[in-house]
Amino acid sequence: MQNASQQSLLHVTTSIPVDSASATLVGRVWRPGIGPAVVTLRGDQVIDITSRTIATTRDVTEHPTPAALMREAKGEAIATIEALLLNSDETARDPAQPWLLSPVDLQAIKAAGVTFVVSLIERVIEEQARGNPARASEIRAEIGRLIGDDLSKLVPGSDEAMRLKAHLIERGAWSQYLEVGIGPDAEIFTKAQVLSSVGTGAMIGLHPVSTWNNPEPEIVILINSEGSIVGATLGNDVNLRDVEGRSALLLGKAKDNNASAAIGPFIRLFDDAFGLDDVKSADVSLEVLGTNNFRLAGRSRMSEIARPPEAIAAAAIGQHHQYPDGLALYLGTMFAPAEDRHAPGKGFTHELGDIVSISSPRLGTLVNRVGLSTEVAPWSFGLADFMRNLAGRGLL
């Protein structure tokens, strides 16, 4: 049984798009005794459309017309969306009933960094602070005096950006984060391993060595193997600021840990009602709720991104790098919380048990609770298990 507070976390009125009746949605559900299933939403019914044609969400995103495929797919109603969402809360789950998984399966999970000005400045601060949050306020003021905080009209890689780069080098203020923020090359990194991302309602994991960390609310685009963007969803690119701040060579440790990549709740496929222009104009909201009535809120406007989504996609996939199963690509965040939580000058950091909600009206809401990567559910269902499961069900 879920209590009232748990019901409010994953409620149908906030978790799915406000225009869900016209949205083409694809997701993944764990069906006890069966395994992972590909689903869509029709009215208030969750429909299992898994078949030899649609054994994975990769099969959907790789189809020439993904939205048409979903509309025509036959299937079985397995739950109402409200019941499925309530059972997706990992802390109150009935293991005999289905629950939502991350909607991506065989797609690579990549991320872009430093694509918004606000997060660019905060990354510079992280680097200069060397993982010490106590120095962040002082350095933030120093950086602001030197370069200001309005780089929104600066086109990365442009002549103007290169002149600014030369000026900053001369002043001894150049940074590796400024390099990818305003230089010609976007930062693209591997966020998580195939099948390791978690869905809405799941616990997300912080590496226990970290004492300065934050959520990163982002839109995640789905790109097929031809390089076309075919849909979008929400993501939390869980970030360890102190680890990455100590050294950029620790990016893997800062970004890729158990349950450190949350994606969901559904992929919204591009169709006549929703497309790339809607992604570019979207707002993404963040809310963190903690103990003692703590609340942190923020908003990212995709219109303020420095590199357009198609440019970020082209930096990830092309003649220089192929992805035969496509990829899910986090587009980056402008939200880097700087307000103090525990003491002046210490900035924001998570506490265990925080509830993180990432929302965009036409994509829904992704909700996760914060735990330690060493204590949340271990990642145990990998590619070999997945292939054996599909083969055993006659889907390969």
ABEGO torsion letter per residue (X at the ends): XBBAAAAAABBAAAABBAAAAABBBBBBBBBBGAEBBBBBBBEABBBBABBAABABAAAAAABABAAAAAAABBBBBABBAAAAAAAABAAABBAABBBBBBABBABBBBBBBGABAAAAAAAAAAAAAGGBAAAAAAAAAAAAAAAEABAAABBBGBAAAAAAAAAAAAAGABBAAAAAAABABBBBBBABBBGABBBBGBBBBBBAABABBBBBBBBBBBBBAAGBBABBBBBBBBBBAAAAAABAAAAAAAABBBGABBBOABBBBBBAABBAAAAAABBBBBBBBBBGGBBBBBBBBAAABABBAAAAAAAABEAABBBAAEBBBBAEBABBBABBAABBGAEBBBBBGBBBBBBBAAAEBBBBBBBBAAABBBBABBAAAAAAAAAAAGAX
